[in-house]
Amino acid sequence: MKKTGFLCWIKPVLILSFVCFFAFTATAQNYYPADIGNMWVFDSSDGAAQTTYTLEGPEIIDGQEHVLLKITTEELATGVSETDQYFLTVGSESIKLHSTTIEHSLATITADFPTPATFFPLQLVLGDKWQIAADAKAKLIVGEPIDGKSVTNLEVIGFEDVVTPAGTFQNCAKVQLDLVLTATGGFLNLDINQTTYQWFAPDIGPIQYQDSDGLIFSLISSNLLTVPEEPETVEEDAMSELSPEEDTNITEEDVTSEPSPEEDPIPESTPEEDTAPEPVPYDVTGDGVVNILDLTFVAARFGEPDTDADVTGDGTVNILDLVLVAQNFSN
């Protein structure tokens, strides 16, 4: 009896630990998807400029593959543009910065990082802070290059819902960037001290930023946004099934008209055909068995109002739904 009682007590604990692991995995979100080919396009709120982020590559530098992030800002009235380049590698926890080239109206600024700096953590929480510091070299429009120092302090200062022309994004991380850039030499005394803000949506990446003058750039398009396909109408489905020869002889009225009395009626299904298998409780995938696939299905929708995964019917997918599915695994 003691052994049986112990097993009855330990089983729910093991199940709870198991489902908590899946819940944690499912809710981990990437705030900067860095796959080659990703692109984000932003329009300024005054309609004067457009900025495009693109991830290109791979670029081979010193035998190592790097992802090239290009940030191009164009003045729409004049067509004048500036492009900043960041050479990155992507790890399991963060994006690392190896070198950068930044175009400025007075100079082109370059910086190398012998020890790669954290460009961006993939997961963010409120209060996260990191710094990008480097010895920089400024090449003037005229004259000799001069040395300088660049320090950027970044901090996650909040989470907000953001409305853009590309859509409304929830739980966006707001990051404050404080940049100090100094370079002195010859006739140039370059001293930049500015604060900007960027917003990042989970699994989408950058969706809005505010420059040092307070101008807002908002996302208008990205390859990471899915556009739902419009369903075909009944008439379109019927017409698409016709051969080219049949299509030339049949009108839309023919497609929608009722069958004539001479035509054979469609046979009714037998009771055996109408009988569907009894649904299995907690089988959210509908494959007739409650197993790890059902648990993964529910965990992937953790925190969402998904009616298919909300087996308790309380309006939200939470730990109770996970526990119920896990406790009802099929033998």
C-alpha positions as a Markdown table, in Angstrom:
| # | Residue | x | y | z |
|---|---|---|---|---|
| 1 | Met | 0.0 | 0.0 | 0.0 |
| 2 | Lys | 2.8 | 2.4 | 0.8 |
| 3 | Lys | 4.4 | 1.8 | -2.6 |
| 4 | Thr | 1.1 | 2.3 | -4.4 |
| 5 | Gly | 0.5 | 5.5 | -2.5 |
| 6 | Phe | 3.9 | 6.8 | -3.4 |
| 7 | Leu | 3.5 | 6.2 | -7.1 |
| 8 | Cys | 0.1 | 7.9 | -7.0 |
| 9 | Trp | 1.7 | 10.9 | -5.5 |
| 10 | Ile | 4.8 | 11.1 | -7.7 |
| 11 | Lys | 3.0 | 10.6 | -11.1 |
| 12 | Pro | 1.3 | 14.0 | -11.1 |
| 13 | Val | 4.6 | 15.7 | -10.1 |
| 14 | Leu | 6.4 | 14.0 | -13.0 |
| 15 | Ile | 3.6 | 14.9 | -15.5 |
| 16 | Leu | 3.6 | 18.5 | -14.3 |
| 17 | Ser | 7.4 | 18.8 | -14.7 |
| 18 | Phe | 7.1 | 17.3 | -18.2 |
| 19 | Val | 4.4 | 19.7 | -19.4 |
| 20 | Cys | 6.1 | 22.7 | -17.8 |
| 21 | Phe | 9.2 | 21.9 | -20.0 |
| 22 | Phe | 7.0 | 21.9 | -23.1 |
| 23 | Ala | 5.3 | 25.1 | -22.1 |
| 24 | Phe | 8.6 | 26.8 | -21.6 |
| 25 | Thr | 9.9 | 25.7 | -24.9 |
| 26 | Ala | 6.7 | 26.7 | -26.7 |
| 27 | Thr | 6.7 | 30.3 | -25.3 |
| 28 | Ala | 10.4 | 31.0 | -26.0 |
| 29 | Gln | 10.2 | 33.7 | -28.7 |
| 30 | Asn | 12.8 | 35.0 | -31.1 |
| 31 | Tyr | 12.7 | 38.8 | -31.3 |
| 32 | Tyr | 15.2 | 39.1 | -34.2 |
| 33 | Pro | 14.8 | 36.2 | -36.7 |
| 34 | Ala | 18.2 | 36.4 | -38.5 |
| 35 | Asp | 17.7 | 34.0 | -41.4 |
| 36 | Ile | 19.3 | 35.0 | -44.7 |
| 37 | Gly | 16.7 | 36.5 | -47.0 |
| 38 | Asn | 14.6 | 38.1 | -44.3 |
| 39 | Met | 13.6 | 41.7 | -45.1 |
| 40 | Trp | 11.8 | 44.6 | -43.4 |
| 41 | Val | 10.7 | 47.8 | -45.1 |
| 42 | Phe | 9.7 | 50.9 | -43.1 |
| 43 | Asp | 8.2 | 54.3 | -44.0 |
| 44 | Ser | 8.7 | 57.5 | -42.1 |
| 45 | Ser | 5.7 | 59.1 | -40.6 |
| 46 | Asp | 6.3 | 62.3 | -42.6 |
| 47 | Gly | 6.4 | 60.3 | -45.9 |
| 48 | Ala | 9.9 | 61.7 | -46.7 |
| 49 | Ala | 12.1 | 58.6 | -46.3 |
| 50 | Gln | 12.1 | 54.8 | -46.4 |
| 51 | Thr | 14.4 | 52.4 | -44.7 |
| 52 | Thr | 15.0 | 48.8 | -45.7 |
| 53 | Tyr | 16.6 | 46.0 | -43.6 |
| 54 | Thr | 17.9 | 43.0 | -45.5 |
| 55 | Leu | 19.8 | 39.9 | -44.3 |
| 56 | Glu | 22.2 | 38.7 | -47.0 |
| 57 | Gly | 25.0 | 36.3 | -47.4 |
| 58 | Pro | 26.7 | 34.3 | -46.4 |
| 59 | Glu | 29.9 | 36.3 | -46.5 |
| 60 | Ile | 33.1 | 34.4 | -45.8 |
| 61 | Ile | 35.5 | 36.5 | -43.6 |
| 62 | Asp | 38.7 | 34.8 | -42.2 |
| 63 | Gly | 37.2 | 31.4 | -43.0 |
| 64 | Gln | 34.0 | 32.0 | -41.1 |
| 65 | Glu | 30.5 | 32.5 | -42.5 |
| 66 | His | 28.8 | 35.8 | -41.6 |
| 67 | Val | 25.3 | 37.2 | -42.2 |
| 68 | Leu | 25.3 | 40.7 | -43.6 |
| 69 | Leu | 22.7 | 43.0 | -42.3 |
| 70 | Lys | 22.2 | 46.0 | -44.6 |
| 71 | Ile | 20.2 | 49.0 | -43.4 |
| 72 | Thr | 19.5 | 51.4 | -46.3 |
| 73 | Thr | 17.7 | 54.7 | -45.8 |
| 74 | Glu | 16.6 | 56.6 | -48.8 |
| 75 | Glu | 15.2 | 60.2 | -49.1 |
| 76 | Leu | 12.3 | 59.7 | -51.4 |
| 77 | Ala | 12.3 | 63.2 | -52.9 |
| 78 | Thr | 16.0 | 63.2 | -53.9 |
| 79 | Gly | 16.8 | 59.5 | -54.2 |
| 80 | Val | 19.9 | 59.9 | -52.0 |
| 81 | Ser | 20.5 | 56.9 | -49.8 |
| 82 | Glu | 22.9 | 55.8 | -47.1 |
| 83 | Thr | 23.6 | 52.1 | -46.2 |
| 84 | Asp | 25.0 | 50.7 | -43.0 |
| 85 | Gln | 26.5 | 47.2 | -42.9 |
| 86 | Tyr | 26.7 | 44.8 | -39.9 |
| 87 | Phe | 28.6 | 41.5 | -40.2 |
| 88 | Leu | 27.0 | 39.0 | -37.8 |
| 89 | Thr | 27.0 | 35.4 | -36.7 |
| 90 | Val | 23.9 | 33.8 | -35.2 |
| 91 | Gly | 24.1 | 31.6 | -32.1 |
| 92 | Ser | 21.6 | 29.8 | -30.0 |
| 93 | Glu | 21.1 | 32.7 | -27.6 |
| 94 | Ser | 22.2 | 35.8 | -29.3 |
| 95 | Ile | 23.4 | 37.5 | -32.5 |
| 96 | Lys | 27.1 | 38.5 | -32.4 |
| 97 | Leu | 28.6 | 41.5 | -34.1 |
| 98 | His | 32.0 | 41.2 | -35.7 |
| 99 | Ser | 32.4 | 44.4 | -37.7 |
| 100 | Thr | 30.3 | 47.3 | -38.9 |
| 101 | Thr | 30.4 | 50.1 | -41.5 |
| 102 | Ile | 28.2 | 53.1 | -40.9 |
| 103 | Glu | 27.6 | 55.9 | -43.3 |
| 104 | His | 27.4 | 59.4 | -41.9 |
| 105 | Ser | 27.0 | 62.7 | -43.7 |
| 106 | Leu | 30.5 | 63.8 | -42.7 |
| 107 | Ala | 32.3 | 60.5 | -42.7 |
| 108 | Thr | 32.2 | 56.7 | -43.1 |
| 109 | Ile | 32.7 | 55.0 | -39.7 |
| 110 | Thr | 34.1 | 51.5 | -39.4 |
| 111 | Ala | 34.7 | 49.3 | -36.4 |
| 112 | Asp | 36.0 | 45.8 | -35.9 |
| 113 | Phe | 35.3 | 43.6 | -32.8 |
| 114 | Pro | 38.2 | 41.2 | -32.1 |
| 115 | Thr | 35.9 | 39.8 | -29.4 |
| 116 | Pro | 32.5 | 39.7 | -31.0 |
| 117 | Ala | 29.9 | 41.9 | -29.2 |
| 118 | Thr | 26.3 | 41.0 | -28.5 |
| 119 | Phe | 24.4 | 42.7 | -31.2 |
| 120 | Phe | 21.0 | 41.4 | -30.1 |
| 121 | Pro | 19.8 | 38.6 | -27.7 |
| 122 | Leu | 17.2 | 36.4 | -29.3 |
| 123 | Gln | 15.0 | 36.3 | -26.2 |
| 124 | Leu | 14.2 | 39.5 | -24.3 |
| 125 | Val | 12.9 | 40.3 | -20.8 |
| 126 | Leu | 12.2 | 43.6 | -19.2 |
| 127 | Gly | 15.3 | 45.2 | -17.9 |
| 128 | Asp | 17.8 | 43.4 | -20.1 |
| 129 | Lys | 20.9 | 45.5 | -20.7 |
| 130 | Trp | 23.9 | 45.1 | -23.0 |
| 131 | Gln | 26.6 | 47.3 | -24.5 |
| 132 | Ile | 28.3 | 47.5 | -27.9 |
| 133 | Ala | 31.7 | 49.3 | -27.5 |
| 134 | Ala | 34.5 | 49.6 | -30.1 |
| 135 | Asp | 37.4 | 51.6 | -31.3 |
| 136 | Ala | 36.1 | 53.2 | -34.5 |
| 137 | Lys | 37.9 | 54.7 | -37.5 |
| 138 | Ala | 36.3 | 57.6 | -39.3 |
| 139 | Lys | 37.1 | 58.2 | -43.0 |
| 140 | Leu | 36.3 | 61.7 | -43.9 |
| 141 | Ile | 34.9 | 62.9 | -47.1 |
| 142 | Val | 38.2 | 64.6 | -47.6 |
| 143 | Gly | 41.4 | 64.2 | -45.6 |
| 144 | Glu | 43.0 | 61.3 | -43.7 |
| 145 | Pro | 41.1 | 58.8 | -41.5 |
| 146 | Ile | 40.9 | 59.5 | -37.8 |
| 147 | Asp | 40.4 | 57.3 | -34.8 |
| 148 | Gly | 37.4 | 57.5 | -32.5 |
| 149 | Lys | 35.4 | 55.7 | -29.9 |
| 150 | Ser | 31.8 | 54.3 | -30.2 |
| 151 | Val | 29.7 | 53.1 | -27.2 |
| 152 | Thr | 26.1 | 52.1 | -27.5 |
| 153 | Asn | 24.1 | 51.1 | -24.4 |
| 154 | Leu | 20.9 | 49.1 | -25.0 |
| 155 | Glu | 18.1 | 48.3 | -22.6 |
| 156 | Val | 14.7 | 46.7 | -22.8 |
| 157 | Ile | 12.4 | 49.3 | -21.2 |
| 158 | Gly | 9.0 | 47.9 | -21.8 |
| 159 | Phe | 6.6 | 45.7 | -23.7 |
| 160 | Glu | 3.8 | 47.3 | -25.8 |
| 161 | Asp | 1.3 | 46.6 | -28.5 |
| 162 | Val | 2.3 | 48.5 | -31.7 |
| 163 | Val | 0.0 | 49.5 | -34.6 |
| 164 | Thr | 1.8 | 49.8 | -38.0 |
| 165 | Pro | 0.6 | 49.9 | -41.6 |
| 166 | Ala | 1.7 | 46.2 | -41.9 |
| 167 | Gly | -0.6 | 45.2 | -38.9 |
| 168 | Thr | -0.9 | 45.3 | -35.2 |
| 169 | Phe | 1.7 | 43.5 | -33.2 |
| 170 | Gln | 1.3 | 42.4 | -29.6 |
| 171 | Asn | 3.9 | 42.1 | -26.8 |
| 172 | Cys | 6.6 | 44.1 | -28.6 |
| 173 | Ala | 9.9 | 44.7 | -26.8 |
| 174 | Lys | 10.8 | 48.4 | -26.7 |
| 175 | Val | 14.6 | 48.9 | -26.7 |
| 176 | Gln | 16.3 | 52.2 | -25.9 |
| 177 | Leu | 19.6 | 52.8 | -27.6 |
| 178 | Asp | 22.0 | 55.4 | -26.2 |
| 179 | Leu | 24.9 | 56.1 | -28.6 |
| 180 | Val | 28.0 | 58.1 | -27.9 |
| 181 | Leu | 30.5 | 58.5 | -30.8 |
| 182 | Thr | 33.6 | 60.7 | -30.6 |
| 183 | Ala | 36.3 | 61.2 | -33.2 |
| 184 | Thr | 38.8 | 64.1 | -33.3 |
| 185 | Gly | 41.5 | 64.9 | -35.9 |
| 186 | Gly | 42.5 | 67.6 | -38.3 |
| 187 | Phe | 39.6 | 70.1 | -38.7 |
| 188 | Leu | 37.0 | 67.6 | -37.6 |
| 189 | Asn | 35.5 | 67.3 | -34.1 |
| 190 | Leu | 32.8 | 64.6 | -34.4 |
| 191 | Asp | 30.8 | 64.2 | -31.3 |
| 192 | Ile | 27.5 | 62.3 | -31.6 |
| 193 | Asn | 25.4 | 61.7 | -28.5 |
| 194 | Gln | 21.8 | 60.5 | -29.3 |
| 195 | Thr | 19.0 | 58.3 | -28.1 |
| 196 | Thr | 16.8 | 56.2 | -30.3 |
| 197 | Tyr | 14.1 | 53.6 | -29.8 |
| 198 | Gln | 13.3 | 50.3 | -31.5 |
| 199 | Trp | 10.3 | 48.0 | -31.2 |
| 200 | Phe | 10.6 | 44.2 | -31.9 |
| 201 | Ala | 7.7 | 41.8 | -32.3 |
| 202 | Pro | 8.1 | 38.2 | -31.3 |
| 203 | Asp | 9.1 | 35.9 | -34.2 |
| 204 | Ile | 8.8 | 38.9 | -36.6 |
| 205 | Gly | 11.7 | 41.2 | -35.6 |
| 206 | Pro | 11.9 | 45.0 | -36.0 |
| 207 | Ile | 8.6 | 46.6 | -36.6 |
| 208 | Gln | 9.1 | 50.2 | -35.7 |
| 209 | Tyr | 11.8 | 52.7 | -34.7 |
| 210 | Gln | 12.1 | 56.3 | -33.6 |
| 211 | Asp | 15.2 | 58.3 | -34.6 |
| 212 | Ser | 17.0 | 60.9 | -32.5 |
| 213 | Asp | 14.8 | 63.6 | -34.0 |
| 214 | Gly | 11.6 | 61.9 | -32.8 |
| 215 | Leu | 10.6 | 60.7 | -36.4 |
| 216 | Ile | 8.8 | 57.4 | -36.4 |
| 217 | Phe | 9.5 | 54.7 | -39.0 |
| 218 | Ser | 6.9 | 52.0 | -39.1 |
| 219 | Leu | 6.8 | 48.6 | -40.8 |
| 220 | Ile | 5.0 | 48.4 | -44.2 |
| 221 | Ser | 6.1 | 45.0 | -45.4 |
| 222 | Ser | 8.2 | 41.9 | -44.5 |
| 223 | Asn | 8.6 | 38.4 | -45.9 |
| 224 | Leu | 7.9 | 37.2 | -42.3 |
| 225 | Leu | 4.3 | 38.4 | -42.5 |
| 226 | Thr | 1.8 | 35.8 | -43.8 |
| 227 | Val | -0.9 | 36.9 | -46.1 |
| 228 | Pro | -4.0 | 34.7 | -46.0 |
| 229 | Glu | -5.2 | 33.4 | -49.3 |
| 230 | Glu | -8.8 | 34.3 | -50.3 |
| 231 | Pro | -11.1 | 31.3 | -50.5 |
| 232 | Glu | -12.5 | 30.4 | -53.9 |
| 233 | Thr | -16.3 | 30.8 | -54.4 |
| 234 | Val | -18.5 | 27.9 | -55.2 |
| 235 | Glu | -18.9 | 29.2 | -58.8 |
| 236 | Glu | -15.1 | 29.4 | -59.2 |
| 237 | Asp | -14.6 | 25.9 | -57.9 |
| 238 | Ala | -17.2 | 24.6 | -60.4 |
| 239 | Met | -15.7 | 26.5 | -63.3 |
| 240 | Ser | -12.2 | 25.4 | -62.5 |
| 241 | Glu | -13.1 | 21.8 | -62.8 |
| 242 | Leu | -14.3 | 22.1 | -66.4 |
| 243 | Ser | -12.1 | 21.2 | -69.3 |
| 244 | Pro | -11.4 | 24.0 | -71.8 |
| 245 | Glu | -13.8 | 22.4 | -74.3 |
| 246 | Glu | -16.6 | 22.2 | -71.7 |
| 247 | Asp | -16.0 | 25.7 | -70.5 |
| 248 | Thr | -16.7 | 27.2 | -73.9 |
| 249 | Asn | -20.2 | 25.6 | -74.0 |
| 250 | Ile | -21.4 | 26.0 | -70.4 |
| 251 | Thr | -22.6 | 29.2 | -68.9 |
| 252 | Glu | -22.6 | 30.3 | -65.3 |
| 253 | Glu | -26.4 | 29.6 | -65.2 |
| 254 | Asp | -25.7 | 26.0 | -66.2 |
| 255 | Val | -23.3 | 25.6 | -63.3 |
| 256 | Thr | -25.8 | 26.9 | -60.7 |
| 257 | Ser | -29.0 | 25.3 | -62.1 |
| 258 | Glu | -30.7 | 22.4 | -60.4 |
| 259 | Pro | -30.5 | 18.9 | -62.0 |
| 260 | Ser | -33.4 | 18.0 | -64.3 |
| 261 | Pro | -35.9 | 15.3 | -63.2 |
| 262 | Glu | -34.6 | 12.9 | -65.8 |
| 263 | Glu | -31.2 | 12.9 | -64.2 |
| 264 | Asp | -30.4 | 10.2 | -61.7 |
| 265 | Pro | -30.6 | 11.6 | -58.2 |
| 266 | Ile | -27.6 | 11.5 | -56.0 |
| 267 | Pro | -27.8 | 8.4 | -53.8 |
| 268 | Glu | -28.2 | 9.0 | -50.2 |
| 269 | Ser | -25.5 | 7.8 | -47.9 |
| 270 | Thr | -26.3 | 4.7 | -45.8 |
| 271 | Pro | -26.4 | 4.8 | -42.0 |
| 272 | Glu | -23.1 | 3.0 | -42.0 |
| 273 | Glu | -21.4 | 5.7 | -44.1 |
| 274 | Asp | -22.8 | 8.5 | -41.9 |
| 275 | Thr | -21.5 | 6.9 | -38.7 |
| 276 | Ala | -18.3 | 8.7 | -37.6 |
| 277 | Pro | -15.9 | 7.2 | -35.0 |
| 278 | Glu | -16.6 | 8.4 | -31.5 |
| 279 | Pro | -14.2 | 11.3 | -30.5 |
| 280 | Val | -11.6 | 10.5 | -27.9 |
| 281 | Pro | -11.5 | 13.0 | -25.0 |
| 282 | Tyr | -8.3 | 15.2 | -25.0 |
| 283 | Asp | -7.4 | 13.9 | -28.5 |
| 284 | Val | -6.9 | 17.5 | -29.9 |
| 285 | Thr | -5.1 | 16.3 | -33.0 |
| 286 | Gly | -8.0 | 14.0 | -34.0 |
| 287 | Asp | -5.8 | 10.9 | -34.7 |
| 288 | Gly | -7.8 | 8.7 | -32.3 |
| 289 | Val | -5.1 | 8.5 | -29.6 |
| 290 | Val | -3.9 | 10.9 | -26.9 |
| 291 | Asn | -0.1 | 11.0 | -27.0 |
| 292 | Ile | 2.9 | 13.4 | -27.2 |
| 293 | Leu | 1.5 | 15.0 | -30.4 |
| 294 | Asp | -1.5 | 16.2 | -28.5 |
| 295 | Leu | 0.6 | 17.6 | -25.7 |
| 296 | Thr | 2.9 | 19.4 | -28.2 |
| 297 | Phe | -0.2 | 20.8 | -30.0 |
| 298 | Val | -1.5 | 22.3 | -26.7 |
| 299 | Ala | 1.9 | 23.5 | -25.5 |
| 300 | Ala | 2.5 | 25.4 | -28.8 |
| 301 | Arg | -0.6 | 27.4 | -28.1 |
| 302 | Phe | 0.1 | 28.1 | -24.5 |
| 303 | Gly | -1.4 | 31.4 | -23.4 |
| 304 | Glu | -3.6 | 31.8 | -26.4 |
| 305 | Pro | -7.4 | 31.6 | -26.6 |
| 306 | Asp | -7.3 | 28.7 | -29.0 |
| 307 | Thr | -10.6 | 26.7 | -28.7 |
| 308 | Asp | -9.0 | 23.5 | -30.1 |
| 309 | Ala | -6.2 | 23.4 | -27.5 |
| 310 | Asp | -8.3 | 24.8 | -24.6 |
| 311 | Val | -9.6 | 21.4 | -23.3 |
| 312 | Thr | -10.8 | 22.9 | -20.1 |
| 313 | Gly | -13.0 | 25.5 | -21.9 |
| 314 | Asp | -11.9 | 28.3 | -19.6 |
| 315 | Gly | -11.0 | 30.6 | -22.5 |
| 316 | Thr | -7.2 | 30.3 | -22.3 |
| 317 | Val | -4.7 | 27.5 | -23.0 |
| 318 | Asn | -2.8 | 27.1 | -19.7 |
| 319 | Ile | -1.1 | 24.6 | -17.5 |
| 320 | Leu | -4.4 | 22.9 | -16.6 |
| 321 | Asp | -5.0 | 22.0 | -20.3 |
| 322 | Leu | -1.4 | 20.6 | -20.5 |
| 323 | Val | -1.9 | 18.5 | -17.3 |
| 324 | Leu | -5.2 | 17.1 | -18.5 |
| 325 | Val | -3.8 | 16.0 | -21.8 |
| 326 | Ala | -0.7 | 14.4 | -20.2 |
| 327 | Gln | -2.8 | 12.6 | -17.6 |
| 328 | Asn | -5.0 | 11.0 | -20.3 |
| 329 | Phe | -2.3 | 9.6 | -22.5 |
| 330 | Ser | -3.6 | 6.4 | -24.2 |
| 331 | Asn | -2.2 | 3.1 | -22.9 |
